[in-house]
């Protein structure tokens, strides 16, 4: 069981590292939370200048990429970050997330950025 959990943790960390580096390389995307390599869950939050979190979530949903947006019961932190009105996007890498899905998500956010 320990070996299985360690394998799942290592795989999710690889995916979140790719997700973080891919999204943070896009112009206008701001990442929130600890960077990969620090203790963290395999979940990232981000915003994109000029786009609402709802608009981004709807754009991704049309491409079969389902993410959450809002304040995630952390309203005070989201407000302090300056996003009380719109919230953040949250994307996670679970045991069933594929590397291909991570790449599709990065590409879909890049597509929206170019519009």
N, C-alpha and C positions, 0 to 999 in steps of 0.2 A: 504494500500500500504506500509506504514511504517513497519507493522508487517511482510508482505511478504518479504520485502527487508532485515529486520533483521534476519528472518529465513534463507534466502539464504546465508547471510553473515556468520551466525553461522555454517551452514552446510559446506560451503566452507573452513572455518577455521579449522574445524575438519579434513577434507580431507587433507588439506595442512600440518597440523601437522603430520598426519600419513605418508604422502609422505616424508616430511622432515626427520622424525625420521627413517623411513625405509631405505631411500637412504643413509643418513649420517652414518648409522651403517655398511655399506658395506665397506670393505677394498679398499682403492684406490679412493673412491668417495670423491670429494670435492664439497661442497655446496657453493653457492654465494647468497648474499642478506641478508636481515634482517631475523633473526630467527622467527619462529612462536611466537605469543604473542606480537610482535611489529606491529605497523601500516605497512601493506603490502597488496599487491594484492595476490590472491591465486595462484601464479605462482612461481615456483622455477627454478633456473638454476644450472647446475652441470656439472662436468667433471669427467672422470675416467682415472687414470694414465694407460698408455700403450694402450689406445684406443682412436681413433679419434672420434670427435663428430658425424661425418658422419657415421662411422662404428656402433656406438651405435644406432643412429637413424634408420639405415637400419635393424639392428638386431631387434629392437622393432617393426618396420613396418611389418616384417615377422610374427610377433605375433599379428597383428591387433592392435598395439599400435602406434599411430601416434603423433610424437613430432616434434618440430622445432629445427634446429641447425644453428649456425652462430653468427653474431654479433648484430643482431636485431637493426640496426641503432645506436648502441652504440659502434662504432668502437674504440673510444678513451679509454673507460673504459675497453673493452675487451682486447685491446692492453696492457693497464697498468696491467691487471691481468695476462698477459703473454700468452694469447691465440689468438693473432691476426691471426695466420696462420690457425687455425682450428675453433675457436669460442667455444661457450658453447652450451649445450643442454638446452632447455626450455620446461617445462611441466607445464600445468595449470589445475586447478580444476574449471570447469564451473558448472552451475546449473544442467547440464545433466550428469556430471561425477558421476560414482558410486564408492562405496567403493571397490567393486570387481575389478574394473579397476585399482584403485590405488594399490591394492595388486598384481594384475597381472604384473603391471609395475615394482614394486619393485622386484618381483620374476624374471622377465626377465632380469633386470639389474644384479641381483645376479647370474643368469645363465651365462651371458656373463663374469662376473668377474671370474667365476670358470674355464673358458676355457683357 
